[in-house]
Amino acid sequence: MMRGIRGATTVTENTSEAIHEATTELLQKMLDSNDVEFENICSIIFTVTPDINAAFPAEAARAIGMTTVPLLNALEIPVPGRLQKAIRVMMHVETQKKQAEVKHIYLREAVVLRPDIASAQ
């Protein structure tokens, strides 16, 4: 069955290196925490806040071997007063896990986005 795994992280600066490092860290944690192999990923959607434009998060996914996974980058809605320099991920995967067993991952300053999720603490 298909499940969605959410994740988010932040960068301290708008550089290619910072974007790739944060995205790689987030993706690896999402995969490890949910026992997901590349072959079981249906697609990934990345969004970034408007203050991040030095690189595409999908480049980090390709760099760690996701060469056949469909990836999409998009711009997050710029809601005033909300978290800045944020990278969000929606990963669609084939898994036998129940929805309640899926671990959504929020790292760095992004833990404020979902204080209700234990993995964001």
Secondary structure, DSSP 8 states (H G I E B T S, - for coil): -EEEEEEEEE-SS--HHHHHHHHHHHHHHHHHHHT--GGGEEEEEEEE-TT--SS-HHHHHHHTT-SSS-EEEEE----TTS--SEEEEEEEEE-S--GGG---EE-GGGGGG-TTSGGG-
